[in-house]
Amino acid sequence: MVLAAGGGARYRDSGGTTHKLLAPFRGSTVVETAVAAALAAGLDATFVVTGAVELADRLPPAVTVLAHP
């Protein structure tokens, strides 16, 4: 499970220019890197809990997206 529902306020307060999950990391974004690692681990299911930003369009179909308002 990748928890991705926070607003990223502390990240932006410290100088971040985008939502922290969409920040560049190892040639991708933070959330895409975390999801790729979860999928590569061969888990039975991978869930991403979203809320503050729309991420579903950035995630592969094998991921179950759970929206947290």
C-alpha positions as CSV (number, residue, x, y, z in Angstrom):
1,M,0.0,0.0,0.0
2,V,1.3,3.4,-1.0
3,L,-0.1,6.2,1.0
4,A,-0.4,9.2,-1.3
5,A,-3.3,11.2,0.1
6,G,-1.5,14.0,1.9
7,G,-1.4,17.6,0.7
8,G,2.4,17.9,0.8
9,A,2.3,21.2,2.7
10,R,5.6,20.7,4.5
11,Y,7.3,19.9,1.3
12,R,6.0,23.0,-0.4
13,D,6.8,25.1,2.7
14,S,10.5,23.9,2.5
15,G,10.8,25.1,-1.1
16,G,9.2,22.3,-3.2
17,T,7.6,23.6,-6.4
18,T,5.1,20.8,-7.0
19,H,3.3,18.2,-4.9
20,K,5.9,16.0,-3.3
21,L,4.6,12.8,-5.0
22,L,5.0,14.4,-8.4
23,A,8.6,15.6,-7.7
24,P,11.3,14.1,-9.8
25,F,13.0,11.0,-8.4
26,R,15.4,8.6,-10.1
27,G,14.2,9.5,-13.6
28,S,10.5,9.3,-12.7
29,T,8.3,10.8,-10.0
30,V,8.2,9.8,-6.3
31,V,4.9,8.0,-6.6
32,E,5.7,6.3,-9.8
33,T,9.0,5.0,-8.3
34,A,7.2,3.7,-5.2
35,V,4.6,2.0,-7.2
36,A,7.1,0.4,-9.6
37,A,9.0,-1.0,-6.6
38,A,5.8,-2.4,-5.1
39,L,4.9,-4.1,-8.4
40,A,8.4,-5.4,-8.9
41,A,8.2,-7.1,-5.4
42,G,5.6,-9.4,-6.8
43,L,2.9,-8.6,-4.2
44,D,-0.5,-10.1,-4.7
45,A,-2.0,-6.6,-4.9
46,T,-0.8,-3.0,-4.9
47,F,-3.0,-0.2,-3.6
48,V,-2.4,3.6,-3.8
49,V,-4.5,5.8,-1.4
50,T,-5.0,9.2,-3.1
51,G,-6.7,12.4,-2.0
52,A,-4.9,15.7,-2.3
53,V,-3.9,15.4,-6.0
54,E,-5.2,13.3,-8.9
55,L,-2.8,10.4,-9.5
56,A,-4.8,7.7,-11.1
57,D,-3.8,8.7,-14.7
58,R,-0.1,8.3,-13.7
59,L,-0.5,4.8,-12.3
60,P,-0.5,1.5,-14.2
61,P,-3.7,-0.6,-14.6
62,A,-2.4,-3.2,-12.2
63,V,-2.7,-0.8,-9.3
64,T,-5.9,-0.3,-7.3
65,V,-6.6,3.3,-6.5
66,L,-8.5,4.1,-3.4
67,A,-9.7,7.7,-3.1
68,H,-9.6,9.3,0.4
69,P,-11.5,12.6,0.4
